[in-house]
């Protein structure tokens, strides 16, 4: 990956809706060069999709989200990849990360109800033969996601009172 690709990625990561013309000006490049760089990045699998960051609280979507810390026994010759592939197949899984520290995998999950999420953990995830333990934490409020502040506190407009 060259410097041009990195600069294009930085701009797209900040706002993937920037028109090609504006990106070209910002990068000091021809529009065709920017389009070509984006095409190459898509073909190489560097750019996987374009997606907005949504404040779901304002969209009034009722869903239960949780982060699950999972301890697993890695499989001989496959390490963590085999169990990660299996966990990836569950529709509730939104993100999955291999971690260092006290647990092995971090899973971000969502389900329509608490009951369905509990069922996922107790009946589908925990019984997997290589899973040795889980710890589930529920998302109560989202303040920042992907570098974007979601919950901006309103400025206090009260007048100060002094004695």
Buried (B, 14 or more C-beta within 10 A) or exposed (E): EEEBBEBBBEBBEEEEEBEEEBBBEEBEBEBEBBBBBBEBBEEEEEBEEEEEEEEBEEEEEEEBBBBBBBBBEBEEEEEBEBBBEBBEEEEBBEEBEEEEEEBBBBBBBBBEEEEEBBBBBEEEBBEEEBBEEBEBEEEEEEEEEEEEEBEEEEEEEEEEEEE
